[in-house]
């Protein structure tokens, strides 16, 4: 199948836009060479509308999964009765906290309403109903949610948020959506599926920046000596049963380390290969999705491997969709009126009218762009300007934080403040050397009114040994991230609200004789040694809490 596609891709590279050539030939050889390379660069920087549609579906599915996973800890993580009441949030986060819709109220009901609204936008994004509005609404509510409790955030959240941001500047609903099946979308019904815009280039580069700057953070002897996979798979709080099995294969671990480092640099470069572009991109997509699936099977990293895998779908070349359509003898897009075939889609089509107040067709929220005979569809001027500024900002931010210990940031404070508020910040040091070599766990011994002792977090007997989570004992991805952050000095201000939450929830669930008198929050730091041993460095008392 891939070989067949390679032939088609080569043909596509010869005429990437799939349109008629200009009859007049360039006068000289240099002119012909410049025209050829102009079209070649257009191929490298353009995105296919059908690939954007698949990306839209993937992002919407991830939003729904994320909302469901967070809903179980809605009270604990997002209300005033949880680990971060609004009073503590406003004190620590400042302006970002005040801009969060989720911080307008600390009640469970308000958070549930916003979760429901976010779910609605995610569903409309999934089906492509008023796609621009759905993308914007999803981004705003996700940004608000991230402002509400940044302690539980991880790299996957940042990447999902950034992909939605770029998605607002792209016609995600131009293909395979309710928007594309109804409304005045004459332009997008043309056969040209290729979009050439700054936002398209930006989302391609955004995916690549994640891996290039991740590789830059790996500039460390741990990676040079090919031991990183060994250390990563010995983080007991993250490793899965499959990862435990893999780490026993000694000869495989150096290969995995070298392969991960090489792939992070080479794969994004290969995605911009100027020859056989379609074939190169399909190979890269398969390799990267396979890598992230293996990563998700080995380590509990939350959304990160899934968001990263979905992000590569934007690279799927147009000729692949053409080949697939030919093979299956099907027509791309929804041809029938969805109100006749699917009553649910018809309902979703009408619901956004309540929010937007528009009486026009569902397609009016998509960008209206002119057509170029050679280079494909181009975006409007204001979108080009906004995307250009955002792209420059994203690259500058990555360069600024390349050195994670930089004391004097390159960007002025006023400019970084904009990135802080919109959460455009980027720091892709997910697998940093310090995180790989150091692990640890919490023990929270409490003294009760009847003189007995218990671990206030687990509700079980006190156990000072490594708890290495098993099914049923795992607190979940968000709790794991919260506790790992809580062990860092920059999150010390979260310890007291967390202690108050533990006392309150424990006492509410137990009788008067079992009420908490006092308890400690102790972190036990564990260092993994290269020879297969471990070294317990120290027990650190982070917080002592006594009942007032």
Secondary structure, DSSP 8 states (H G I E B T S, - for coil): -HHHHHHHHHHHHHTTT-S---SS--SSHHHHHHHHHHHHHHHHH-EEHHHHHHHHHHHHHHHHHHHHHHHTTHHHHHSTTSSS-HHHHHHHHTHHHHT-GGGS--SHHHHHHHHHHHHHHHHHHHHTSSHHHHHHHHHHHHHHHHHH-GGG--HHHHHHHHHHHHHTTS-TTSSSSHHHHSSS-TGGGSS--EEE-HHHHHHHHHHHHHHHHHHHHT-SHHHHTT-HHHHHTT-TTTB-HHHHHHTT-HHHHHHHHHHHHHHHHHHHHHTT-SSSHHHHHHHHHHHHHHHHHHHHHHB--TTHHHHHHHHGGGG--HHHHHHHHHHHT--SS--S-HHHH-HHHHHHHHHHHHHH---S-GGGGS----EETTTEEE--HHHHHHHHHHHHHHHHHHHHTTSTT-SS-SS-HHHHHHHHHHT------TT-HHHHHEEEEEE-EEEETTS-EEETTTSS----S-----TTT---HHHHHHHHHHTSGGGGGGHHHHHHHHHHHHHHTS-GGG-EEEEEEEEEEEEE-TTS-EEEEEEEEEEEEE--
